[in-house]
Amino acid sequence: MHSIQNTDRAIFNHATMGIVVINSKGEITSVNPFALELFQYSLPELVGKTIEMLIPGRYHHKHESHRDVYMAHPKNRPMGVGMSLFAIKKDGTEFPVEVSLGNYTYNAEKYAIAFISDITIRKKIEDELLHFNDKLESTVEHRTKLLTDTMEQLQHSKEELTKALSKEKELSDLKSRFVSMASHEFRTPLSTILSSASLIAKYTETEEQEKRNKHIHRIKSSVNNLTNLLNEFLSIEKMEDGKVVANNVVFNLKEMIELLCSEMRSIAKDKQQIIFKHTGGRNIFSDPSILRNILTNLLSNAIKFSPENSPIEVSSNVTNEEIQLSVKDHGIGISEKDQEHLFERFFRAANVVNIQGTGLGLHIVLKYIEILEGKIEYKSVLEKGTIFTIVIKNKQA
């Protein structure tokens, strides 16, 4: 049996790592004292046994094939690079090892030398470091998520605050503009009411009834203007608060518009004609109050911004798919520049500054149409007139 006789015996005996020599059959031929102590065997217990005796049983099959390949083409190298290697003691205790391989030939026979280091302590430290690193990464990830969530909450709070401040400013501007507008718009009808009431008191004779009727009409007209002004502002406030919702019912659209046109003729200018034309079905499923408010605003504008002795054309058409309404006048029209701001609150075109109004009507119309999930289109040419067209889906009851 070949031993380590040709090597430096002192190095072999006093090395601080395990050294095991095996022959080409995988049999142990020599073991240094450090390895004997490491594996807890005596030399006679190991010599002549296969190297697999020092390896956990679950690795035997693979190790035998790897060992045969190595002995066929031996070369110095570390063993199991990138792998976790384990050895087993006499009492069955497994422990992690690091192995380097060497080789030599003696009397035409090949031998392999395994240099074995117990890396239990190092492995424990590495595992603790890995555990610490995993824990650290988990902590960092958790803290990062908390920070991200906090930043998102702060951003959300900032956006909400910005919206609230914007809303507050918008409301403040709305109130300021309303006060300014109301102080001007209220003054004229109130002055008219006051002067007409004073004049009526002077007409005591029977034959002066026509004069009294004239001033009574002026008072009624002024009261209507004040009522419309307040209703417009209250409508805006309700819609901004989300208090206006569609209350859809089945009703006769043609009859509703005919009645409205009849009512609006009483406030039309001298010889203004309101012409109504209906085509298609009559009964629809929608909110009659909202549609009436929309048409009232559009008709009021058409009357207000059209000259005497001019037609105002109202049309409606009902199909299975949609409801189409339009109001057309032959009045002063709207410039292209002003059309960009047509539906803004309190906006009044440059050519109507001397005509009474609040600038809220079309804004209200747009809001009502949004509630009905419809759309509004318009065409206008200065001094030739304007047509507004509304399209709403024909929902079934």
Secondary structure, DSSP 8 states (H G I E B T S, - for coil): ---STTS-HHHHHH-SSEEEEEETTSBEEEE-HHHHHHHT--HHHHTTSBGGGGS-GGGHHHHHHHHHHHHHS---EESSTTS-EEEE-TTS-EEEEEEEEEEEEETTEEEEEEEEEE-HHHHHHHHHHHHHHHHHHHHHHHHHHHHHHHHHHHHHHHHHHHHHHHHHHHHHHHHHHHHHHHHHHHHHHHHHHHHHHHHHHH--SGGGHHHHHHHHHHHHHHHHHHHHHHHHHHHHHHHHTT------EEEEHHHHHHHHHHHHGGGS-TT-EEEEEEEE--EEEE-HHHHHHHHHHHHHHHHHTS-TT-EEEEEEEE-SSEEEEEEEE-SS---HHHHTTTTSTT---GGGTTS---S-HHHHHHHHHHHTT-EEEEEEETTTEEEEEEEEE----
